[in-house]
């Protein structure tokens, strides 16, 4: 079996955005998500000697992050009673009718799947972005995800607009290729 | 008539709604005669809609620099 090695010095560049996306989708708060990613890196560093090399670096970090997310929810639910799941079947208690049937998911509805699929799509895109050369991923992220204007990016990176569009073009074609392999073909 | 390279650049600008009116006309005329570019243009638009559909978040460069520094201190 292929063995992997840890390269903590590359963690932030390679996995920070990926882990951040994962965390944001679970805690829905950017600040907390950022802290969780940071904690994940620290925890990874601490237990680096327990890393057996059977899983890929990213898989291993995600596993740690999942623990951190659980810990986070434990912490905010630590007051007794809060952790219990309380659910009332109906807002009006004495209503007649199919009280249970109304609560279950509609098997024909695809809305719920949509959300999960979109989240997976987001991670797939993020994974592809992390494979791009540094400059391409930087420009693409600034333009597409942060939605910065062309002028601002040019000023910040010291490039001219036609340069920027060529970089964007290369990034987009590479990403499309990558998604073709890792997601449904587009 | 514009070249395929130019058409591709305009097509990308269009994805970010930054193509001018003249550019759009040039693109449409090029797409009319060029099969390869129309295919690319279609895929490019699909990719844009995928990016919009996916909940993409990212850390700012600043955050990453701080993170790197903190991590470096512990290595």
Interface residues (C-beta under 8 A of the other chain):
Chain A: X8 X9 X11 X12 X13 X16 X17 X20 X21 X24 X25 X30 X33 X34 X37 X38 X41 X42 X45 X118 X119 X121 X122 X125 X126 X138 X141 X143 X144 X145 X146 X150 X162 X165 X166 X168 X169 X172 X175 X176 X179 X186
Chain B: X8 X9 X12 X13 X15 X16 X18 X43 X44 X46 X47 X50 X51 X53 X54 X55 X56 X57 X58 X59 X60 X61 X63 X64 X67 X68 X70 X71 X72 X74 X75
